[in-house]
Amino acid sequence: MNDWSWDCNPSQEYITDGLPPGVVAEVERLVTELAALGNEAPKVGRPIDREGGLREFDILGGRGFISFLAAPRRECVYIRDITWYG
């Protein structure tokens, strides 16, 4: 178990505005799992040739993706954007 958490930056209202509730629930589930990875979170998603920095991870079978930043110093995964193709 680790002490990592997740948050939205900017606010959750801004990032999730207009998205279906099911998409928001799936994103929250995935980000909870990313936070559970702890120090391995900066290695998940794209780009695959390096770790750290802004990352992308597909959601719901490629119908969208999340952009996130895993910050080891703060032990937090920050959701930066959700792109939903519908």
PDB file of N, CA, C and O in Angstrom:
ATOM      1  N   MET A   1       0.847  -1.179   0.000  1.00  0.00           N
ATOM      2  CA  MET A   1       0.000   0.000   0.000  1.00  0.00           C
ATOM      3  C   MET A   1       0.893   1.243   0.000  1.00  0.00           C
ATOM      4  O   MET A   1       1.943   1.273   0.643  1.00  0.00           O
ATOM      5  N   ASN A   2       0.457   2.254  -0.727  1.00  0.00           N
ATOM      6  CA  ASN A   2       1.221   3.499  -0.748  1.00  0.00           C
ATOM      7  C   ASN A   2       0.312   4.658  -0.362  1.00  0.00           C
ATOM      8  O   ASN A   2      -0.892   4.484  -0.175  1.00  0.00           O
ATOM      9  N   ASP A   3       0.900   5.828  -0.247  1.00  0.00           N
ATOM     10  CA  ASP A   3       0.143   7.009   0.165  1.00  0.00           C
ATOM     11  C   ASP A   3      -0.249   7.900  -1.004  1.00  0.00           C
ATOM     12  O   ASP A   3      -0.660   9.042  -0.798  1.00  0.00           O
ATOM     13  N   TRP A   4      -0.127   7.391  -2.235  1.00  0.00           N
ATOM     14  CA  TRP A   4      -0.454   8.202  -3.399  1.00  0.00           C
ATOM     15  C   TRP A   4      -1.949   8.466  -3.468  1.00  0.00           C
ATOM     16  O   TRP A   4      -2.764   7.652  -3.033  1.00  0.00           O
ATOM     17  N   SER A   5      -2.293   9.623  -4.025  1.00  0.00           N
ATOM     18  CA  SER A   5      -3.687   9.995  -4.238  1.00  0.00           C
ATOM     19  C   SER A   5      -3.819  10.550  -5.651  1.00  0.00           C
ATOM     20  O   SER A   5      -2.855  10.540  -6.417  1.00  0.00           O
ATOM     21  N   TRP A   6      -4.999  11.031  -5.994  1.00  0.00           N
ATOM     22  CA  TRP A   6      -5.170  11.669  -7.291  1.00  0.00           C
ATOM     23  C   TRP A   6      -6.021  12.920  -7.118  1.00  0.00           C
ATOM     24  O   TRP A   6      -6.765  13.063  -6.147  1.00  0.00           O
ATOM     25  N   ASP A   7      -5.891  13.815  -8.082  1.00  0.00           N
ATOM     26  CA  ASP A   7      -6.621  15.074  -8.049  1.00  0.00           C
ATOM     27  C   ASP A   7      -6.760  15.576  -9.486  1.00  0.00           C
ATOM     28  O   ASP A   7      -6.127  15.049 -10.402  1.00  0.00           O
ATOM     29  N   CYS A   8      -7.583  16.583  -9.670  1.00  0.00           N
ATOM     30  CA  CYS A   8      -7.755  17.212 -10.981  1.00  0.00           C
ATOM     31  C   CYS A   8      -7.085  18.570 -10.969  1.00  0.00           C
ATOM     32  O   CYS A   8      -7.184  19.311  -9.991  1.00  0.00           O
ATOM     33  N   ASN A   9      -6.405  18.895 -12.048  1.00  0.00           N
ATOM     34  CA  ASN A   9      -5.777  20.200 -12.169  1.00  0.00           C
ATOM     35  C   ASN A   9      -5.897  20.645 -13.617  1.00  0.00           C
ATOM     36  O   ASN A   9      -5.141  20.133 -14.443  1.00  0.00           O
ATOM     37  N   PRO A  10      -6.781  21.549 -13.990  1.00  0.00           N
ATOM     38  CA  PRO A  10      -7.633  22.391 -13.158  1.00  0.00           C
ATOM     39  C   PRO A  10      -8.747  21.590 -12.473  1.00  0.00           C
ATOM     40  O   PRO A  10      -8.649  20.366 -12.376  1.00  0.00           O
ATOM     41  N   SER A  11      -9.770  22.240 -12.013  1.00  0.00           N
ATOM     42  CA  SER A  11     -10.796  21.622 -11.182  1.00  0.00           C
ATOM     43  C   SER A  11     -11.527  20.481 -11.889  1.00  0.00           C
ATOM     44  O   SER A  11     -11.567  20.411 -13.117  1.00  0.00           O
ATOM     45  N   GLN A  12     -12.100  19.595 -11.083  1.00  0.00           N
ATOM     46  CA  GLN A  12     -12.856  18.475 -11.624  1.00  0.00           C
ATOM     47  C   GLN A  12     -14.063  18.962 -12.430  1.00  0.00           C
ATOM     48  O   GLN A  12     -14.400  18.367 -13.454  1.00  0.00           O
ATOM     49  N   GLU A  13     -14.701  20.011 -11.991  1.00  0.00           N
ATOM     50  CA  GLU A  13     -15.844  20.555 -12.721  1.00  0.00           C
ATOM     51  C   GLU A  13     -15.442  21.005 -14.123  1.00  0.00           C
ATOM     52  O   GLU A  13     -16.183  20.789 -15.082  1.00  0.00           O
ATOM     53  N   TYR A  14     -14.288  21.621 -14.241  1.00  0.00           N
ATOM     54  CA  TYR A  14     -13.801  22.094 -15.537  1.00  0.00           C
ATOM     55  C   TYR A  14     -13.465  20.923 -16.458  1.00  0.00           C
ATOM     56  O   TYR A  14     -13.827  20.928 -17.634  1.00  0.00           O
ATOM     57  N   ILE A  15     -12.780  19.932 -15.923  1.00  0.00           N
ATOM     58  CA  ILE A  15     -12.329  18.801 -16.736  1.00  0.00           C
ATOM     59  C   ILE A  15     -13.490  17.909 -17.168  1.00  0.00           C
ATOM     60  O   ILE A  15     -13.494  17.409 -18.293  1.00  0.00           O
ATOM     61  N   THR A  16     -14.467  17.704 -16.300  1.00  0.00           N
ATOM     62  CA  THR A  16     -15.547  16.760 -16.597  1.00  0.00           C
ATOM     63  C   THR A  16     -16.794  17.419 -17.168  1.00  0.00           C
ATOM     64  O   THR A  16     -17.771  16.721 -17.438  1.00  0.00           O
ATOM     65  N   ASP A  17     -16.803  18.707 -17.359  1.00  0.00           N
ATOM     66  CA  ASP A  17     -17.983  19.417 -17.851  1.00  0.00           C
ATOM     67  C   ASP A  17     -18.455  18.846 -19.192  1.00  0.00           C
ATOM     68  O   ASP A  17     -17.695  18.816 -20.160  1.00  0.00           O
ATOM     69  N   GLY A  18     -19.698  18.400 -19.242  1.00  0.00           N
ATOM     70  CA  GLY A  18     -20.292  17.903 -20.475  1.00  0.00           C
ATOM     71  C   GLY A  18     -20.036  16.433 -20.774  1.00  0.00           C
ATOM     72  O   GLY A  18     -20.544  15.916 -21.769  1.00  0.00           O
ATOM     73  N   LEU A  19     -19.270  15.753 -19.946  1.00  0.00           N
ATOM     74  CA  LEU A  19     -18.998  14.333 -20.177  1.00  0.00           C
ATOM     75  C   LEU A  19     -20.101  13.465 -19.586  1.00  0.00           C
ATOM     76  O   LEU A  19     -20.678  13.820 -18.558  1.00  0.00           O
ATOM     77  N   PRO A  20     -20.405  12.325 -20.220  1.00  0.00           N
ATOM     78  CA  PRO A  20     -21.389  11.403 -19.642  1.00  0.00           C
ATOM     79  C   PRO A  20     -20.912  10.879 -18.286  1.00  0.00           C
ATOM     80  O   PRO A  20     -19.711  10.700 -18.086  1.00  0.00           O
ATOM     81  N   PRO A  21     -21.832  10.631 -17.357  1.00  0.00           N
ATOM     82  CA  PRO A  21     -21.447  10.148 -16.024  1.00  0.00           C
ATOM     83  C   PRO A  21     -20.636   8.849 -16.056  1.00  0.00           C
ATOM     84  O   PRO A  21     -19.751   8.656 -15.223  1.00  0.00           O
ATOM     85  N   GLY A  22     -20.927   7.962 -17.005  1.00  0.00           N
ATOM     86  CA  GLY A  22     -20.181   6.714 -17.108  1.00  0.00           C
ATOM     87  C   GLY A  22     -18.719   6.929 -17.455  1.00  0.00           C
ATOM     88  O   GLY A  22     -17.846   6.201 -16.980  1.00  0.00           O
ATOM     89  N   VAL A  23     -18.457   7.920 -18.275  1.00  0.00           N
ATOM     90  CA  VAL A  23     -17.073   8.247 -18.643  1.00  0.00           C
ATOM     91  C   VAL A  23     -16.340   8.785 -17.424  1.00  0.00           C
ATOM     92  O   VAL A  23     -15.199   8.402 -17.165  1.00  0.00           O
ATOM     93  N   VAL A  24     -16.980   9.659 -16.685  1.00  0.00           N
ATOM     94  CA  VAL A  24     -16.367  10.229 -15.480  1.00  0.00           C
ATOM     95  C   VAL A  24     -16.070   9.121 -14.467  1.00  0.00           C
ATOM     96  O   VAL A  24     -15.000   9.112 -13.859  1.00  0.00           O
ATOM     97  N   ALA A  25     -17.002   8.194 -14.284  1.00  0.00           N
ATOM     98  CA  ALA A  25     -16.794   7.078 -13.351  1.00  0.00           C
ATOM     99  C   ALA A  25     -15.628   6.203 -13.791  1.00  0.00           C
ATOM    100  O   ALA A  25     -14.828   5.778 -12.957  1.00  0.00           O
ATOM    101  N   GLU A  26     -15.518   5.925 -15.092  1.00  0.00           N
ATOM    102  CA  GLU A  26     -14.416   5.107 -15.596  1.00  0.00           C
ATOM    103  C   GLU A  26     -13.076   5.814 -15.412  1.00  0.00           C
ATOM    104  O   GLU A  26     -12.086   5.180 -15.047  1.00  0.00           O
ATOM    105  N   VAL A  27     -13.038   7.106 -15.659  1.00  0.00           N
ATOM    106  CA  VAL A  27     -11.807   7.868 -15.462  1.00  0.00           C
ATOM    107  C   VAL A  27     -11.397   7.839 -13.989  1.00  0.00           C
ATOM    108  O   VAL A  27     -10.222   7.648 -13.677  1.00  0.00           O
ATOM    109  N   GLU A  28     -12.354   8.026 -13.090  1.00  0.00           N
ATOM    110  CA  GLU A  28     -12.044   7.982 -11.663  1.00  0.00           C
ATOM    111  C   GLU A  28     -11.513   6.609 -11.261  1.00  0.00           C
ATOM    112  O   GLU A  28     -10.593   6.512 -10.450  1.00  0.00           O
ATOM    113  N   ARG A  29     -12.084   5.558 -11.820  1.00  0.00           N
ATOM    114  CA  ARG A  29     -11.617   4.202 -11.525  1.00  0.00           C
ATOM    115  C   ARG A  29     -10.181   4.007 -12.006  1.00  0.00           C
ATOM    116  O   ARG A  29      -9.343   3.478 -11.276  1.00  0.00           O
ATOM    117  N   LEU A  30      -9.904   4.434 -13.233  1.00  0.00           N
ATOM    118  CA  LEU A  30      -8.553   4.274 -13.790  1.00  0.00           C
ATOM    119  C   LEU A  30      -7.517   5.091 -13.027  1.00  0.00           C
ATOM    120  O   LEU A  30      -6.408   4.618 -12.777  1.00  0.00           O
ATOM    121  N   VAL A  31      -7.873   6.297 -12.665  1.00  0.00           N
ATOM    122  CA  VAL A  31      -6.904   7.149 -11.962  1.00  0.00           C
ATOM    123  C   VAL A  31      -6.656   6.627 -10.548  1.00  0.00           C
ATOM    124  O   VAL A  31      -5.555   6.774 -10.018  1.00  0.00           O
ATOM    125  N   THR A  32      -7.662   6.026  -9.942  1.00  0.00           N
ATOM    126  CA  THR A  32      -7.455   5.388  -8.644  1.00  0.00           C
ATOM    127  C   THR A  32      -6.449   4.253  -8.772  1.00  0.00           C
ATOM    128  O   THR A  32      -5.594   4.074  -7.905  1.00  0.00           O
ATOM    129  N   GLU A  33      -6.553   3.480  -9.863  1.00  0.00           N
ATOM    130  CA  GLU A  33      -5.595   2.409 -10.105  1.00  0.00           C
ATOM    131  C   GLU A  33      -4.199   2.957 -10.406  1.00  0.00           C
ATOM    132  O   GLU A  33      -3.202   2.388  -9.961  1.00  0.00           O
ATOM    133  N   LEU A  34      -4.123   4.051 -11.153  1.00  0.00           N
ATOM    134  CA  LEU A  34      -2.822   4.677 -11.412  1.00  0.00           C
ATOM    135  C   LEU A  34      -2.174   5.127 -10.109  1.00  0.00           C
ATOM    136  O   LEU A  34      -0.974   4.932  -9.911  1.00  0.00           O
ATOM    137  N   ALA A  35      -2.961   5.726  -9.221  1.00  0.00           N
ATOM    138  CA  ALA A  35      -2.415   6.165  -7.930  1.00  0.00           C
ATOM    139  C   ALA A  35      -1.937   4.966  -7.111  1.00  0.00           C
ATOM    140  O   ALA A  35      -0.950   5.064  -6.382  1.00  0.00           O
ATOM    141  N   ALA A  36      -2.637   3.836  -7.230  1.00  0.00           N
ATOM    142  CA  ALA A  36      -2.230   2.638  -6.491  1.00  0.00           C
ATOM    143  C   ALA A  36      -0.880   2.111  -6.973  1.00  0.00           C
ATOM    144  O   ALA A  36      -0.186   1.421  -6.226  1.00  0.00           O
ATOM    145  N   LEU A  37      -0.501   2.428  -8.210  1.00  0.00           N
ATOM    146  CA  LEU A  37       0.809   2.012  -8.725  1.00  0.00           C
ATOM    147  C   LEU A  37       1.953   2.757  -8.062  1.00  0.00           C
ATOM    148  O   LEU A  37       3.089   2.283  -8.067  1.00  0.00           O
ATOM    149  N   GLY A  38       1.664   3.920  -7.493  1.00  0.00           N
ATOM    150  CA  GLY A  38       2.700   4.683  -6.800  1.00  0.00           C
ATOM    151  C   GLY A  38       3.798   5.145  -7.732  1.00  0.00           C
ATOM    152  O   GLY A  38       3.525   5.792  -8.743  1.00  0.00           O
ATOM    153  N   ASN A  39       5.029   4.822  -7.405  1.00  0.00           N
ATOM    154  CA  ASN A  39       6.188   5.279  -8.183  1.00  0.00           C
ATOM    155  C   ASN A  39       6.260   4.684  -9.584  1.00  0.00           C
ATOM    156  O   ASN A  39       7.076   5.129 -10.391  1.00  0.00           O
ATOM    157  N   GLU A  40       5.444   3.709  -9.891  1.00  0.00           N
ATOM    158  CA  GLU A  40       5.399   3.133 -11.234  1.00  0.00           C
ATOM    159  C   GLU A  40       4.472   3.930 -12.157  1.00  0.00           C
ATOM    160  O   GLU A  40       4.528   3.746 -13.373  1.00  0.00           O
ATOM    161  N   ALA A  41       3.632   4.799 -11.621  1.00  0.00           N
ATOM    162  CA  ALA A  41       2.668   5.567 -12.423  1.00  0.00           C
ATOM    163  C   ALA A  41       3.317   6.412 -13.524  1.00  0.00           C
ATOM    164  O   ALA A  41       2.724   6.540 -14.594  1.00  0.00           O
ATOM    165  N   PRO A  42       4.512   6.999 -13.316  1.00  0.00           N
ATOM    166  CA  PRO A  42       5.117   7.790 -14.397  1.00  0.00           C
ATOM    167  C   PRO A  42       5.557   6.964 -15.607  1.00  0.00           C
ATOM    168  O   PRO A  42       5.985   7.533 -16.611  1.00  0.00           O
ATOM    169  N   LYS A  43       5.460   5.643 -15.531  1.00  0.00           N
ATOM    170  CA  LYS A  43       5.860   4.773 -16.634  1.00  0.00           C
ATOM    171  C   LYS A  43       4.670   4.277 -17.454  1.00  0.00           C
ATOM    172  O   LYS A  43       4.862   3.618 -18.475  1.00  0.00           O
ATOM    173  N   VAL A  44       3.449   4.583 -17.023  1.00  0.00           N
ATOM    174  CA  VAL A  44       2.240   4.057 -17.662  1.00  0.00           C
ATOM    175  C   VAL A  44       1.801   4.985 -18.789  1.00  0.00           C
ATOM    176  O   VAL A  44       1.916   6.206 -18.682  1.00  0.00           O
ATOM    177  N   GLY A  45       1.299   4.396 -19.864  1.00  0.00           N
ATOM    178  CA  GLY A  45       0.730   5.177 -20.958  1.00  0.00           C
ATOM    179  C   GLY A  45       1.760   5.645 -21.965  1.00  0.00           C
ATOM    180  O   GLY A  45       2.884   5.144 -22.021  1.00  0.00           O
ATOM    181  N   ARG A  46       1.342   6.630 -22.768  1.00  0.00           N
ATOM    182  CA  ARG A  46       2.216   7.194 -23.805  1.00  0.00           C
ATOM    183  C   ARG A  46       2.857   8.462 -23.279  1.00  0.00           C
ATOM    184  O   ARG A  46       2.243   9.136 -22.452  1.00  0.00           O
ATOM    185  N   PRO A  47       4.028   8.817 -23.700  1.00  0.00           N
ATOM    186  CA  PRO A  47       4.898   8.132 -24.651  1.00  0.00           C
ATOM    187  C   PRO A  47       5.553   6.917 -24.006  1.00  0.00           C
ATOM    188  O   PRO A  47       5.834   6.914 -22.808  1.00  0.00           O
ATOM    189  N   ILE A  48       5.790   5.893 -24.805  1.00  0.00           N
ATOM    190  CA  ILE A  48       6.325   4.645 -24.271  1.00  0.00           C
ATOM    191  C   ILE A  48       7.847   4.616 -24.230  1.00  0.00           C
ATOM    192  O   ILE A  48       8.425   3.740 -23.587  1.00  0.00           O
ATOM    193  N   ASP A  49       8.501   5.547 -24.897  1.00  0.00           N
ATOM    194  CA  ASP A  49       9.963   5.531 -24.962  1.00  0.00           C
ATOM    195  C   ASP A  49      10.640   6.261 -23.806  1.00  0.00           C
ATOM    196  O   ASP A  49      11.868   6.277 -23.725  1.00  0.00           O
ATOM    197  N   ARG A  50       9.864   6.860 -22.919  1.00  0.00           N
ATOM    198  CA  ARG A  50      10.438   7.542 -21.760  1.00  0.00           C
ATOM    199  C   ARG A  50       9.401   7.592 -20.649  1.00  0.00           C
ATOM    200  O   ARG A  50       8.220   7.333 -20.881  1.00  0.00           O
ATOM    201  N   GLU A  51       9.839   7.921 -19.459  1.00  0.00           N
ATOM    202  CA  GLU A  51       8.900   8.028 -18.352  1.00  0.00           C
ATOM    203  C   GLU A  51       8.868   9.456 -17.833  1.00  0.00           C
ATOM    204  O   GLU A  51       9.772  10.250 -18.094  1.00  0.00           O
ATOM    205  N   GLY A  52       7.812   9.767 -17.094  1.00  0.00           N
ATOM    206  CA  GLY A  52       7.644  11.094 -16.535  1.00  0.00           C
ATOM    207  C   GLY A  52       6.990  12.048 -17.509  1.00  0.00           C
ATOM    208  O   GLY A  52       6.722  11.696 -18.657  1.00  0.00           O
ATOM    209  N   GLY A  53       6.738  13.245 -17.047  1.00  0.00           N
ATOM    210  CA  GLY A  53       6.089  14.256 -17.873  1.00  0.00           C
ATOM    211  C   GLY A  53       4.614  13.960 -18.075  1.00  0.00           C
ATOM    212  O   GLY A  53       4.054  13.065 -17.441  1.00  0.00           O
ATOM    213  N   LEU A  54       3.999  14.714 -18.956  1.00  0.00           N
ATOM    214  CA  LEU A  54       2.582  14.532 -19.247  1.00  0.00           C
ATOM    215  C   LEU A  54       2.385  13.221 -20.000  1.00  0.00           C
ATOM    216  O   LEU A  54       3.047  12.975 -21.008  1.00  0.00           O
ATOM    217  N   ARG A  55       1.476  12.380 -19.511  1.00  0.00           N
ATOM    218  CA  ARG A  55       1.243  11.058 -20.065  1.00  0.00           C
ATOM    219  C   ARG A  55      -0.178  10.972 -20.614  1.00  0.00           C
ATOM    220  O   ARG A  55      -1.043  11.755 -20.220  1.00  0.00           O
ATOM    221  N   GLU A  56      -0.422  10.034 -21.515  1.00  0.00           N
ATOM    222  CA  GLU A  56      -1.763   9.773 -22.040  1.00  0.00           C
ATOM    223  C   GLU A  56      -2.089   8.304 -21.858  1.00  0.00           C
ATOM    224  O   GLU A  56      -1.217   7.440 -21.951  1.00  0.00           O
ATOM    225  N   PHE A  57      -3.370   8.034 -21.594  1.00  0.00           N
ATOM    226  CA  PHE A  57      -3.820   6.669 -21.379  1.00  0.00           C
ATOM    227  C   PHE A  57      -5.207   6.523 -22.003  1.00  0.00           C
ATOM    228  O   PHE A  57      -6.116   7.294 -21.693  1.00  0.00           O
ATOM    229  N   ASP A  58      -5.368   5.524 -22.890  1.00  0.00           N
ATOM    230  CA  ASP A  58      -6.658   5.300 -23.553  1.00  0.00           C
ATOM    231  C   ASP A  58      -7.725   4.884 -22.553  1.00  0.00           C
ATOM    232  O   ASP A  58      -7.446   4.204 -21.565  1.00  0.00           O
ATOM    233  N   ILE A  59      -8.969   5.313 -22.835  1.00  0.00           N
ATOM    234  CA  ILE A  59     -10.109   4.919 -22.006  1.00  0.00           C
ATOM    235  C   ILE A  59     -11.197   4.326 -22.882  1.00  0.00           C
ATOM    236  O   ILE A  59     -11.351   4.689 -24.048  1.00  0.00           O
ATOM    237  N   LEU A  60     -11.936   3.418 -22.303  1.00  0.00           N
ATOM    238  CA  LEU A  60     -13.114   2.808 -22.917  1.00  0.00           C
ATOM    239  C   LEU A  60     -12.865   2.339 -24.347  1.00  0.00           C
ATOM    240  O   LEU A  60     -13.563   2.740 -25.278  1.00  0.00           O
ATOM    241  N   GLY A  61     -11.876   1.498 -24.500  1.00  0.00           N
ATOM    242  CA  GLY A  61     -11.595   0.879 -25.786  1.00  0.00           C
ATOM    243  C   GLY A  61     -11.150   1.834 -26.872  1.00  0.00           C
ATOM    244  O   GLY A  61     -11.440   1.611 -28.047  1.00  0.00           O
ATOM    245  N   GLY A  62     -10.453   2.888 -26.502  1.00  0.00           N
ATOM    246  CA  GLY A  62      -9.943   3.838 -27.483  1.00  0.00           C
ATOM    247  C   GLY A  62     -10.927   4.911 -27.895  1.00  0.00           C
ATOM    248  O   GLY A  62     -10.670   5.655 -28.841  1.00  0.00           O
ATOM    249  N   ARG A  63     -12.055   5.003 -27.197  1.00  0.00           N
ATOM    250  CA  ARG A  63     -13.033   6.047 -27.533  1.00  0.00           C
ATOM    251  C   ARG A  63     -12.683   7.389 -26.906  1.00  0.00           C
ATOM    252  O   ARG A  63     -13.438   8.356 -27.012  1.00  0.00           O
ATOM    253  N   GLY A  64     -11.551   7.433 -26.267  1.00  0.00           N
ATOM    254  CA  GLY A  64     -11.053   8.667 -25.674  1.00  0.00           C
ATOM    255  C   GLY A  64      -9.746   8.387 -24.950  1.00  0.00           C
ATOM    256  O   GLY A  64      -9.236   7.267 -24.979  1.00  0.00           O
ATOM    257  N   PHE A  65      -9.211   9.408 -24.304  1.00  0.00           N
ATOM    258  CA  PHE A  65      -7.997   9.223 -23.510  1.00  0.00           C
ATOM    259  C   PHE A  65      -7.934  10.288 -22.433  1.00  0.00           C
ATOM    260  O   PHE A  65      -8.578  11.333 -22.517  1.00  0.00           O
ATOM    261  N   ILE A  66      -7.138   9.989 -21.419  1.00  0.00           N
ATOM    262  CA  ILE A  66      -6.891  10.968 -20.363  1.00  0.00           C
ATOM    263  C   ILE A  66      -5.440  11.416 -20.477  1.00  0.00           C
ATOM    264  O   ILE A  66      -4.563  10.639 -20.852  1.00  0.00           O
ATOM    265  N   SER A  67      -5.209  12.660 -20.153  1.00  0.00           N
ATOM    266  CA  SER A  67      -3.860  13.197 -20.013  1.00  0.00           C
ATOM    267  C   SER A  67      -3.642  13.391 -18.521  1.00  0.00           C
ATOM    268  O   SER A  67      -4.468  14.000 -17.841  1.00  0.00           O
ATOM    269  N   PHE A  68      -2.533  12.874 -18.017  1.00  0.00           N
ATOM    270  CA  PHE A  68      -2.279  12.962 -16.586  1.00  0.00           C
ATOM    271  C   PHE A  68      -0.800  13.197 -16.324  1.00  0.00           C
ATOM    272  O   PHE A  68       0.055  12.951 -17.175  1.00  0.00           O
ATOM    273  N   LEU A  69      -0.534  13.672 -15.143  1.00  0.00           N
ATOM    274  CA  LEU A  69       0.826  13.921 -14.692  1.00  0.00           C
ATOM    275  C   LEU A  69       1.004  13.193 -13.366  1.00  0.00           C
ATOM    276  O   LEU A  69       0.293  13.477 -12.402  1.00  0.00           O
ATOM    277  N   ALA A  70       1.938  12.267 -13.311  1.00  0.00           N
ATOM    278  CA  ALA A  70       2.256  11.571 -12.066  1.00  0.00           C
ATOM    279  C   ALA A  70       3.418  12.304 -11.409  1.00  0.00           C
ATOM    280  O   ALA A  70       4.509  12.384 -11.974  1.00  0.00           O
ATOM    281  N   ALA A  71       3.184  12.830 -10.230  1.00  0.00           N
ATOM    282  CA  ALA A  71       4.180  13.648  -9.534  1.00  0.00           C
ATOM    283  C   ALA A  71       4.710  12.903  -8.306  1.00  0.00           C
ATOM    284  O   ALA A  71       4.097  12.956  -7.240  1.00  0.00           O
ATOM    285  N   PRO A  72       5.853  12.205  -8.451  1.00  0.00           N
ATOM    286  CA  PRO A  72       6.395  11.447  -7.322  1.00  0.00           C
ATOM    287  C   PRO A  72       6.677  12.287  -6.076  1.00  0.00           C
ATOM    288  O   PRO A  72       6.483  11.808  -4.958  1.00  0.00           O
ATOM    289  N   ARG A  73       7.124  13.511  -6.246  1.00  0.00           N
ATOM    290  CA  ARG A  73       7.418  14.352  -5.071  1.00  0.00           C
ATOM    291  C   ARG A  73       6.171  14.634  -4.242  1.00  0.00           C
ATOM    292  O   ARG A  73       6.242  14.739  -3.017  1.00  0.00           O
ATOM    293  N   ARG A  74       5.039  14.754  -4.908  1.00  0.00           N
ATOM    294  CA  ARG A  74       3.783  15.027  -4.202  1.00  0.00           C
ATOM    295  C   ARG A  74       2.974  13.757  -3.955  1.00  0.00           C
ATOM    296  O   ARG A  74       1.934  13.793  -3.296  1.00  0.00           O
ATOM    297  N   GLU A  75       3.457  12.634  -4.489  1.00  0.00           N
ATOM    298  CA  GLU A  75       2.765  11.357  -4.389  1.00  0.00           C
ATOM    299  C   GLU A  75       1.313  11.502  -4.833  1.00  0.00           C
ATOM    300  O   GLU A  75       0.380  11.126  -4.123  1.00  0.00           O
ATOM    301  N   CYS A  76       1.154  12.065  -6.040  1.00  0.00           N
ATOM    302  CA  CYS A  76      -0.175  12.344  -6.561  1.00  0.00           C
ATOM    303  C   CYS A  76      -0.197  12.190  -8.080  1.00  0.00           C
ATOM    304  O   CYS A  76       0.775  12.505  -8.765  1.00  0.00           O
ATOM    305  N   VAL A  77      -1.325  11.700  -8.590  1.00  0.00           N
ATOM    306  CA  VAL A  77      -1.574  11.655 -10.023  1.00  0.00           C
ATOM    307  C   VAL A  77      -2.587  12.752 -10.318  1.00  0.00           C
ATOM    308  O   VAL A  77      -3.687  12.751  -9.766  1.00  0.00           O
ATOM    309  N   TYR A  78      -2.219  13.683 -11.184  1.00  0.00           N
ATOM    310  CA  TYR A  78      -3.090  14.800 -11.531  1.00  0.00           C
ATOM    311  C   TYR A  78      -3.712  14.568 -12.908  1.00  0.00           C
ATOM    312  O   TYR A  78      -2.996  14.378 -13.891  1.00  0.00           O
ATOM    313  N   ILE A  79      -5.034  14.583 -12.976  1.00  0.00           N
ATOM    314  CA  ILE A  79      -5.722  14.527 -14.264  1.00  0.00           C
ATOM    315  C   ILE A  79      -5.650  15.917 -14.858  1.00  0.00           C
ATOM    316  O   ILE A  79      -6.067  16.887 -14.225  1.00  0.00           O
ATOM    317  N   ARG A  80      -5.127  16.025 -16.065  1.00  0.00           N
ATOM    318  CA  ARG A  80      -5.005  17.334 -16.719  1.00  0.00           C
ATOM    319  C   ARG A  80      -6.078  17.563 -17.774  1.00  0.00           C
ATOM    320  O   ARG A  80      -6.483  18.700 -18.015  1.00  0.00           O
ATOM    321  N   ASP A  81      -6.547  16.467 -18.414  1.00  0.00           N
ATOM    322  CA  ASP A  81      -7.554  16.627 -19.476  1.00  0.00           C
ATOM    323  C   ASP A  81      -8.177  15.272 -19.767  1.00  0.00           C
ATOM    324  O   ASP A  81      -7.548  14.228 -19.591  1.00  0.00           O
ATOM    325  N   ILE A  82      -9.426  15.310 -20.215  1.00  0.00           N
ATOM    326  CA  ILE A  82     -10.117  14.116 -20.696  1.00  0.00           C
ATOM    327  C   ILE A  82     -10.597  14.430 -22.108  1.00  0.00           C
ATOM    328  O   ILE A  82     -11.334  15.392 -22.325  1.00  0.00           O
ATOM    329  N   THR A  83     -10.175  13.617 -23.057  1.00  0.00           N
ATOM    330  CA  THR A  83     -10.631  13.751 -24.445  1.00  0.00           C
ATOM    331  C   THR A  83     -11.587  12.611 -24.702  1.00  0.00           C
ATOM    332  O   THR A  83     -11.223  11.447 -24.535  1.00  0.00           O
ATOM    333  N   TRP A  84     -12.815  12.929 -25.108  1.00  0.00           N
ATOM    334  CA  TRP A  84     -13.856  11.927 -25.323  1.00  0.00           C
ATOM    335  C   TRP A  84     -14.392  12.076 -26.754  1.00  0.00           C
ATOM    336  O   TRP A  84     -14.898  13.130 -27.141  1.00  0.00           O
ATOM    337  N   TYR A  85     -14.265  10.993 -27.521  1.00  0.00           N
ATOM    338  CA  TYR A  85     -14.745  11.010 -28.911  1.00  0.00           C
ATOM    339  C   TYR A  85     -16.200  10.576 -29.012  1.00  0.00           C
ATOM    340  O   TYR A  85     -16.856  10.830 -30.021  1.00  0.00           O
ATOM    341  N   GLY A  86     -16.708   9.918 -27.967  1.00  0.00           N
ATOM    342  CA  GLY A  86     -18.120   9.521 -27.945  1.00  0.00           C
ATOM    343  C   GLY A  86     -18.462   8.290 -28.602  1.00  0.00           C
ATOM    344  O   GLY A  86     -19.631   7.903 -28.618  1.00  0.00           O
TER     345      GLY A  86
END
